[in-house]
Amino acid sequence: MPFEGFLPCGPTPRGQPIRHLYVHIPFCATICPYCAFHVHTGSASEMRVFLDALLREWEGVCRDYPVEAETLYLGGGTPSLLPLDAFLRLAEAIHPWEAREATLEANPRTVTPEKASAWCELGVGRVSLGVQSLDSTVLRTLGRRHTPEDVKRAVCTLRDAGCRNINVDLLFAVPGQSPASWHETLEGAIALGPEHISAYELTYEEDTPFFRARAAGIWHEDENRSIEMYRTAWRLLEDAGYRQYEISNYGRPGWASLHNQGYWKGNDYLGLGPGACSTVGLRRWQNRRQTDGYIAALLAGQDPPREQEPLSEELRQRERLLLGLRTSGGIPASWIGENSEDVCALTRQGLAELSDGTFRLTPEGRLLADGIAGLFI
């Protein structure tokens, strides 16, 4: 199926506004044992001090770059933990109501009628719920505190507040999760009626309790089980009207994530907050994963501590190829040579399709996307 693009592929032309903005809110109520993002707990007063620093960084970004955010993504962490007064200050600075798509990540237990109404009134049109599972046993394994009932209540609350674009994040290949449990979670998620469902395979990230448990032999990965669960997700979600437009992402027609498409097409983006990454032209930088250092530097009138990486056109093109192969839109066949032996072999094996000058992997081929990309880069 065609890739639902809305902006040209590649870096922003010099002098043109940057269209994608990510804001990292590093606070969580608890830290999940599988999570490797820069997150930590914090009080409401600590969140307000953090916001003082974040708004300083935003002021500096606006001085240095032309920003007209067509997509805005408030991620974390748990942005829905922000007190309403803090969220209002943030919205007054970054104007989510001006974005074509403004997304807020939320834990189901943090969704209240008051917050949901405020988010919608201030322009957040898309809420991404960190559901992960609708099986209570799997939720406990993942260290999640919400229940399946909390999820249903959160969806109803968001709908009542006027939210018409909901994503549900799910995880599969969790230790102890059976194929039957995964099937039931998918059916339950579909029954909730979200516009978008993300189905991610659990990965064991370094410096997490899950990684250490696997290293100790307590848990084991089962590739065949993971493949079975991927195929189950593809079959059930496609049958329910959700199109797989990226290996882990399914949307009803017209509801694919515009922000994520920007990343996958290799467009420029700016990131705010500790740990956030930015890529503009041939420059990439990442704020260090130190919230205290981030706050101290910005409140002292300095830039946050950062690590910078010079890029090349060749590297950016490789990234576009790698990411493009994960999508239903694929890549221009001219990038790889449409008559090459590898292309012919992949199409014969049913792992890829070639039409109208576009090379795209089939759902089965996307299972091998990284390996296939290695044939061409």
C-alpha positions as CSV (number, residue, x, y, z in Angstrom):
1,M,0.0,0.0,0.0
2,P,1.3,3.5,-0.7
3,F,3.1,5.4,2.0
4,E,1.1,8.3,3.3
5,G,3.6,11.1,2.9
6,F,2.9,14.7,3.4
7,L,6.3,16.4,3.2
8,P,9.2,16.0,0.8
9,C,11.7,13.3,1.8
10,G,15.0,14.4,3.2
11,P,16.6,17.4,4.9
12,T,14.9,20.8,5.0
13,P,16.2,23.2,2.3
14,R,18.4,25.9,3.8
15,G,16.3,28.7,5.2
16,Q,13.1,26.8,5.2
17,P,11.2,26.2,8.5
18,I,11.8,22.9,10.4
19,R,8.5,21.1,10.6
20,H,8.9,18.5,13.3
21,L,9.4,19.1,17.0
22,Y,9.8,16.5,19.8
23,V,9.7,17.5,23.5
24,H,11.0,15.0,26.1
25,I,9.4,15.1,29.5
26,P,11.5,12.7,31.6
27,F,9.2,12.1,34.5
28,C,7.4,8.8,35.4
29,A,5.4,7.7,38.4
30,T,7.5,4.5,38.4
31,I,10.3,3.2,36.3
32,C,9.4,0.1,34.2
33,P,12.0,-2.7,34.3
34,Y,12.3,-2.9,30.4
35,C,12.6,0.8,29.8
36,A,15.9,2.3,28.6
37,F,14.7,5.9,27.9
38,H,15.9,8.7,30.1
39,V,13.2,8.8,32.7
40,H,13.0,9.2,36.5
41,T,10.5,10.0,39.2
42,G,9.8,13.5,40.4
43,S,7.4,15.7,42.3
44,A,5.1,18.3,40.8
45,S,7.5,21.1,42.1
46,E,10.4,19.4,40.3
47,M,8.4,19.3,37.1
48,R,7.7,23.0,37.3
49,V,11.4,23.8,37.7
50,F,12.2,21.5,34.8
51,L,9.7,23.4,32.7
52,D,11.5,26.6,33.5
53,A,14.6,25.1,31.9
54,L,12.8,23.6,29.0
55,L,11.3,26.9,28.1
56,R,14.7,28.5,28.1
57,E,15.9,25.8,25.7
58,W,12.9,26.5,23.5
59,E,13.7,30.2,23.4
60,G,17.2,29.4,22.3
61,V,16.0,27.0,19.6
62,C,13.7,29.7,18.2
63,R,16.6,32.2,18.0
64,D,18.8,29.7,16.1
65,Y,16.3,28.0,13.7
66,P,13.1,28.9,11.9
67,V,10.5,26.5,13.4
68,E,7.0,26.0,12.2
69,A,6.0,22.8,13.8
70,E,3.7,20.9,11.5
71,T,4.0,18.0,13.9
72,L,4.6,18.1,17.6
73,Y,5.3,15.1,19.8
74,L,5.3,15.4,23.6
75,G,7.0,12.2,24.8
76,G,8.9,10.8,27.7
77,G,8.6,9.7,30.3
78,T,5.0,10.4,31.0
79,P,4.0,13.9,29.8
80,S,0.5,13.3,31.1
81,L,1.9,13.5,34.6
82,L,2.5,17.3,34.2
83,P,0.3,19.4,36.5
84,L,-2.2,21.3,34.5
85,D,-0.6,24.7,35.3
86,A,2.7,23.4,33.9
87,F,1.1,22.0,30.8
88,L,-0.7,25.3,30.2
89,R,2.7,27.1,30.4
90,L,4.2,24.7,27.9
91,A,1.3,25.0,25.5
92,E,1.5,28.8,25.6
93,A,5.1,28.6,24.5
94,I,4.9,25.9,21.8
95,H,1.4,26.4,20.5
96,P,0.1,22.8,19.9
97,W,-3.1,24.2,18.4
98,E,-1.0,25.5,15.4
99,A,0.4,22.0,14.5
100,R,-1.3,19.8,12.0
101,E,-0.7,16.9,14.4
102,A,0.1,17.3,18.1
103,T,0.6,14.1,20.1
104,L,0.8,13.6,23.8
105,E,1.9,10.3,25.4
106,A,-0.2,9.3,28.4
107,N,-0.3,6.5,31.0
108,P,-3.9,5.3,31.3
109,R,-4.0,6.0,35.0
110,T,-3.1,9.7,34.5
111,V,-6.1,10.4,32.2
112,T,-8.7,12.4,34.1
113,P,-11.7,14.4,32.7
114,E,-10.0,17.7,33.7
115,K,-6.7,16.9,32.1
116,A,-8.2,15.3,29.0
117,S,-10.5,18.4,28.4
118,A,-7.5,20.7,28.9
119,W,-5.3,18.8,26.5
120,C,-8.0,18.8,23.8
121,E,-8.8,22.5,24.3
122,L,-5.1,23.4,23.9
123,G,-4.7,21.6,20.6
124,V,-3.6,18.1,21.5
125,G,-5.5,16.2,18.9
126,R,-3.7,12.9,19.3
127,V,-3.1,10.9,22.5
128,S,-0.9,7.9,22.6
129,L,-1.8,5.5,25.5
130,G,1.0,3.3,26.9
131,V,-1.2,0.3,27.3
132,Q,1.4,-2.5,26.5
133,S,-1.1,-5.3,27.4
134,L,-4.6,-6.0,28.4
135,D,-3.5,-9.1,30.4
136,S,-3.1,-8.3,34.1
137,T,-0.3,-10.9,34.5
138,V,1.7,-9.5,31.6
139,L,1.2,-6.0,33.0
140,R,2.7,-7.1,36.3
141,T,5.6,-8.6,34.5
142,L,6.2,-5.3,32.7
143,G,6.0,-3.4,36.0
144,R,2.9,-1.5,34.9
145,R,0.5,-0.3,37.5
146,H,-2.5,0.3,35.4
147,T,-5.2,-2.4,34.8
148,P,-7.2,-3.3,31.7
149,E,-10.1,-1.4,33.3
150,D,-8.0,1.7,33.6
151,V,-7.4,1.5,29.9
152,K,-11.0,1.3,29.0
153,R,-11.8,4.1,31.4
154,A,-9.0,6.3,29.8
155,V,-10.3,5.8,26.3
156,C,-13.9,6.7,27.3
157,T,-12.6,9.8,29.2
158,L,-10.6,10.9,26.1
159,R,-13.6,10.4,23.8
160,D,-15.9,12.3,26.1
161,A,-13.4,15.2,26.1
162,G,-13.4,15.3,22.3
163,C,-10.3,13.4,21.4
164,R,-10.7,11.8,18.0
165,N,-7.3,10.4,17.4
166,I,-6.1,7.8,19.9
167,N,-3.1,5.4,19.6
168,V,-2.7,2.3,21.7
169,D,0.9,1.1,22.3
170,L,1.2,-2.7,22.7
171,L,4.2,-5.0,23.4
172,F,4.6,-8.6,22.4
173,A,7.2,-11.3,23.1
174,V,7.1,-10.4,26.8
175,P,8.4,-13.1,29.2
176,G,5.6,-15.5,30.1
177,Q,3.2,-14.0,27.5
178,S,1.5,-16.7,25.5
179,P,0.2,-16.5,21.9
180,A,-3.3,-16.8,23.3
181,S,-2.8,-13.9,25.7
182,W,-1.4,-11.8,22.8
183,H,-4.4,-12.7,20.6
184,E,-6.8,-11.6,23.4
185,T,-4.9,-8.3,23.9
186,L,-5.1,-7.5,20.2
187,E,-8.8,-8.3,20.1
188,G,-9.3,-6.1,23.2
189,A,-7.4,-3.2,21.7
190,I,-9.4,-3.4,18.5
191,A,-12.6,-3.4,20.5
192,L,-11.5,-0.1,22.1
193,G,-11.8,1.5,18.6
194,P,-8.6,3.5,18.5
195,E,-7.5,5.1,15.2
196,H,-4.0,3.7,15.5
197,I,-2.3,0.7,17.1
198,S,1.4,0.2,17.6
199,A,2.6,-3.3,18.2
200,Y,6.3,-3.4,19.2
201,E,8.4,-6.5,19.9
202,L,10.0,-6.3,23.4
203,T,13.7,-5.6,23.2
204,Y,16.1,-6.2,26.0
205,E,18.0,-2.9,26.4
206,E,21.2,-2.5,28.2
207,D,21.2,-1.2,31.8
208,T,17.7,-2.4,32.5
209,P,16.5,-5.2,34.9
210,F,15.1,-7.1,31.9
211,F,18.5,-7.1,30.2
212,R,20.2,-8.4,33.4
213,A,17.5,-11.1,33.8
214,R,18.1,-12.4,30.3
215,A,21.9,-12.3,30.8
216,A,21.4,-14.4,34.0
217,G,19.4,-16.9,32.1
218,I,16.2,-16.2,33.9
219,W,14.5,-15.2,30.7
220,H,15.0,-16.4,27.2
221,E,14.1,-15.0,23.8
222,D,12.2,-17.2,21.4
223,E,12.5,-16.0,17.8
224,N,9.8,-18.4,16.5
225,R,7.3,-17.2,19.1
226,S,8.1,-13.6,18.2
227,I,7.5,-14.2,14.5
228,E,4.2,-16.0,15.3
229,M,3.1,-13.0,17.4
230,Y,4.1,-10.5,14.7
231,R,2.1,-12.5,12.1
232,T,-0.9,-12.7,14.5
233,A,-0.8,-8.9,14.9
234,W,-0.6,-8.3,11.1
235,R,-3.5,-10.7,10.4
236,L,-5.9,-9.5,13.1
237,L,-5.2,-5.8,12.6
238,E,-5.4,-5.9,8.8
239,D,-8.6,-7.8,9.0
240,A,-10.0,-5.1,11.4
241,G,-9.2,-2.3,8.9
242,Y,-5.8,-1.2,10.3
243,R,-3.1,-0.8,7.6
244,Q,0.4,-1.8,8.4
245,Y,2.4,1.3,7.1
246,E,5.5,0.5,9.1
247,I,6.7,-2.7,10.6
248,S,5.3,-1.9,14.1
249,N,2.6,0.6,13.2
250,Y,-1.0,0.2,12.0
251,G,-3.5,2.9,11.3
252,R,-7.0,3.2,9.9
253,P,-6.9,4.9,6.5
254,G,-6.0,8.5,7.0
255,W,-4.7,8.1,10.6
256,A,-1.1,7.2,10.1
257,S,1.3,9.2,12.4
258,L,2.5,12.2,10.6
259,H,5.3,12.8,13.1
260,N,6.7,9.4,12.8
261,Q,6.5,9.5,9.0
262,G,8.8,12.6,9.2
263,Y,11.5,10.5,11.0
264,W,11.1,7.6,8.6
265,K,11.4,9.9,5.5
266,G,14.6,11.4,6.9
267,N,13.2,14.9,7.4
268,D,14.9,17.3,9.8
269,Y,13.6,17.6,13.4
270,L,14.3,19.4,16.6
271,G,14.3,17.8,20.1
272,L,13.9,19.6,23.4
273,G,14.7,18.1,26.9
274,P,17.3,15.9,28.4
275,G,18.2,13.0,26.1
276,A,16.4,14.5,23.1
277,C,18.1,14.3,19.8
278,S,18.0,16.8,16.9
279,T,19.0,16.4,13.2
280,V,19.3,19.5,11.0
281,G,21.0,19.2,7.6
282,L,24.4,17.5,8.2
283,R,24.4,18.1,12.0
284,R,23.0,15.8,14.7
285,W,23.2,16.5,18.4
286,Q,21.8,15.0,21.6
287,N,21.2,16.6,24.9
288,R,22.9,14.5,27.6
289,R,20.7,12.3,29.7
290,Q,21.1,14.3,32.9
291,T,18.1,16.2,34.0
292,D,19.9,18.0,36.9
293,G,22.7,19.1,34.6
294,Y,20.2,20.2,31.9
295,I,18.3,22.3,34.4
296,A,21.4,23.9,35.9
297,A,22.9,24.9,32.6
298,L,19.8,26.4,31.2
299,L,18.9,28.3,34.3
300,A,22.4,29.7,34.3
301,G,21.9,31.0,30.8
302,Q,24.0,28.3,29.1
303,D,23.2,25.7,26.5
304,P,22.4,22.2,27.9
305,P,25.3,19.7,27.8
306,R,25.3,18.1,24.4
307,E,27.1,15.6,22.3
308,Q,27.4,16.4,18.6
309,E,27.8,14.2,15.5
310,P,28.8,15.5,12.1
311,L,26.9,13.7,9.3
312,S,27.5,13.1,5.6
313,E,25.0,13.0,2.7
314,E,26.0,9.3,2.3
315,L,25.1,8.5,5.9
316,R,21.8,10.3,5.7
317,Q,20.9,8.5,2.5
318,R,21.7,5.1,4.2
319,E,19.4,6.0,7.1
320,R,16.6,6.9,4.7
321,L,17.1,3.6,2.9
322,L,17.1,1.6,6.1
323,L,14.0,3.3,7.5
324,G,12.2,3.4,4.2
325,L,12.4,-0.4,3.9
326,R,10.5,-0.7,7.2
327,T,7.5,1.1,5.7
328,S,4.8,0.1,3.3
329,G,5.8,2.9,1.0
330,G,9.3,1.5,0.4
331,I,12.0,3.4,-1.4
332,P,12.7,4.5,-5.0
333,A,14.1,1.6,-6.9
334,S,16.7,3.9,-8.3
335,W,18.4,3.9,-4.9
336,I,19.3,0.2,-5.2
337,G,19.2,-0.7,-8.9
338,E,15.9,-2.3,-9.8
339,N,17.5,-4.9,-12.0
340,S,20.1,-6.1,-9.5
341,E,20.4,-9.8,-8.6
342,D,19.4,-9.1,-5.0
343,V,16.2,-7.3,-6.0
344,C,15.2,-10.1,-8.4
345,A,15.9,-12.7,-5.7
346,L,13.8,-10.9,-3.1
347,T,10.8,-10.5,-5.4
348,R,11.0,-14.2,-6.4
349,Q,10.9,-15.2,-2.8
350,G,7.9,-13.1,-2.0
351,L,9.8,-10.8,0.3
352,A,9.6,-7.7,-1.9
353,E,7.6,-6.0,-4.6
354,L,8.7,-3.8,-7.5
355,S,6.2,-1.5,-9.2
356,D,6.1,2.0,-10.6
357,G,9.7,2.6,-9.8
358,T,9.2,1.8,-6.1
359,F,10.8,-1.1,-4.2
360,R,8.9,-2.2,-1.1
361,L,9.1,-5.1,1.2
362,T,6.0,-7.3,1.8
363,P,4.8,-7.9,5.4
364,E,7.0,-11.0,5.5
365,G,9.9,-9.1,4.1
366,R,9.6,-6.4,6.8
367,L,10.4,-9.1,9.3
368,L,13.9,-9.2,7.7
369,A,14.1,-5.4,7.0
370,D,17.4,-4.8,8.7
371,G,19.1,-7.8,7.1
372,I,17.7,-6.9,3.7
373,A,18.9,-3.3,4.0
374,G,22.4,-4.7,4.6
375,L,22.4,-5.9,1.0
376,F,22.2,-2.4,-0.3
377,I,24.2,-0.3,2.1
